[in-house]
Amino acid sequence: MSAYPLQPLAHAIRFLSIDAIVRATEGHQGVPLGMAEIATALYTQHLKHHPADPTWWDRDRVVLSNGHGSMLLYSLLHLTGYQAITLEQIQRFRELGAICEGHPERSPEHGIEVTTGPLGQGIANAFGMAVAEAYLRARFGSSLVDHFTYAFVGDGCLQEGVGQEMISLAGHLQLGHLVLLWDDNLITDDGATSLSISESVPDRFRVAGWHVEEVDGHDIDAVSAALTLARTDPRPSLLACRTVIGKGLPRVQGQRGGHSARLYEQDADEARALLGWPHAPFVVPPDVLQAWRNAGQRSTAEHAAWQQRLQVLSAQEREEFCRVMEGRLPTGWQQVLHDYKACARTQPEGQGGILLSAEINDLLAPVLPERMVGCADLEAPTSHKRGLRAFTAADPGGAYVHCGVREHVMGSMANGMAAHGGIVPLSVTYLAFSDYERPAMRMAALMGLPVKFVFSHDSIGIGKNGPTHQPVEILASLRAMPNMWVMRPADGVEAAECWEAAMAHTTGPVSLVFARQTLPLVRTGAETGNLSARGGYVLHEAACGPREVTLLATGSEVALAVAARDLLEQGGVGTAVVSLPCWELFDQQPEDYRQAVLGRGVRVAVEAACRMGWDAYLGERGGFVGMRGFGASGPAPALYQLFGITAEAVAAEARRLRCA
């Protein structure tokens, strides 16, 4: 861009933010006022983006990890020319229905890459984006994939545990295209950072293998010079930018009130006087606005050159790149799953539930090379690496990320990969440890990201590891999460069907929950189609007479329900078994289908978990056989006996209700 002075551009960010927050009567001014110069340096001199094509695949990604400071991002998007972020939208900040919401909500077509607000999630998402970029660059070459991920970061992001997990793993993987811009203002909402932290934050990054620059965050040239160094260093970079929180507001700058204290028109007037900004609220003078719009066009030639490089590829290469980046699955990808289903029907003895998933994913790997697997130090018991190479600093073409014992950043990394595009991420761990990545799972559901969360060791069936590893309550808690599918397959056939449905689902995450123990074959019929995709179906209809009892189950307990049916049918009680691998899909089915599946009369559910949620399917004459508290340490068969989760107990409950 031209040599137009840059300080007025930073002030344009400040005053759009101040005016919007004053009008809204609430907001967080600390970030946009403290980071205005940092953002100006990035957007005017370094960022590769194209506001006319916000979802350009080779754009730099920008994440506002300190999402409470959302007016920083909205101001930048408006000033650089993103069409949707109009001045009217800025004026409607925090109003119902406005694009400029209280915290940024994912909307890539408007320039908002991810939803942020829970501190630490954003930098972990940025880490995932950098992993995705490195993998895609290794696969398709730097002529198509060669961009940076930048994150605006606050103290809170670095104090959260997920922040340290990210620092450690990103440094280990040497992600040179990841740059954090830290708002080092020495203030938190409670007051001085010294209230709760005494270590050197830059040294935390240095010891983890990062490139670190410490600069005056209000010196645009200094920040820009540091960005130049960061872009040429092979390590991930932290720019520690010393700033004054709420800079420009005489009443609150440099104080805890600079974070989010209520602003008034008098504050805006005093800021205008202090900084020499004579313009009315929401007015950006034409020369300043034009300078910003010029900055928004700085990558126009690069965008055109990239488009040309894409067009000169062979038709096959171009189609594959576009398919991957658009998130389309290749024609015929399901065939390996259909073949697996046919094979599973010939193996009545079954095998460990998580091993079924591992076999399926090994078959999918060559068909869907865009899949990447992250696992939290459980490669052996979950077995989802197999033929995959490890993603490492030396080999970013590997599709398996050894995350170490870092479940939280693993989940957030997967979100960042999905948000970046071009990657189908899997996050693999034990179900008991899902609580460590729950904030990431919630954000995946909130953003509608197609992340596959894969869990093993799903119940007391894990045996002697004891109650710490027996997640009796977690199925219910995951099912309570909006926009989260929870799938618990009963055997190899259902495992293939659930994976088929999960891979085709693009508007939200899926939790695929597998047993550690052997899952014997229960789907012995030769029916065609994906029954599990309906969420629930009649596995066995009553045989000895009209249906009087319906037994409902998921996962490993479906086999128990089948055995209980045998006992009841032997006594002349017409009994059906219904498998409900995914409640969320079942609830979407037409009412007449659901009623036909559930039947009338007595219903008994069996699941080695808590009852919560089951009553929606049990009707007026319903019972439940399952867990009422935490588990215990012992062999799995003994635990099922101890807690009364047996075929005999299910049959007895059905008889009791039938006679009631």
ABEGO torsion letter per residue (X at the ends): XBABBAAAAAAAAAAAAAAAAAAAGBEBAAAAAAAAAAAAAAAAAABBBBAABAABAABBBBBBABAAAAAAAAAAAAAAGBAABBAAAAAABGBBGBABBABBBBBAAAGBABBBGBBGAAAAAAAAAAAAAAAAAAAAEAAABBBBBBBBBBAAAAABAAAAAAAAAAAAAGBAABBBBBBBAGBBAAEBAAAABABBAAAAAAAAGBBBBBBBAABAAAAAAAAAAAAABABBBBBBBBBBBGBGBAAABGBAAAAABBBBAAAAAAAAAAAGBABBBGBBBAAAAAAAAAAAAAAAAAAAAAAAAAAABBAAAAAAAAAAAAGBBBBGAAAAAAAAAAAAAABAAEBBAAAAAAAAAAAAAAABAABBBBBBGAAAAAGAAEABBBBBAABAABABBBAEBBAAAAAAAAAAAAAAEGBBBBBBBBAAAAAAAAAAAAAAAAAGBBBBBBBBGABAAAEAAEAAABBAAAAAAAAABBGBBBBBBABAAAAAAAAAAAAABAAEBBBBBBBABBBBBABABABBEBAAAAGBBBABBBAAEBBABBBBBBEAAAAAAAAAAAAAAAAGBBBBBBBBABAAAAAABBAAAAAAAAEBEBBBBBBBBBABGAAAAAEABBBBBBBABBBBBEBAAAAAAAAGBBAAAAAAAAAAAAAX
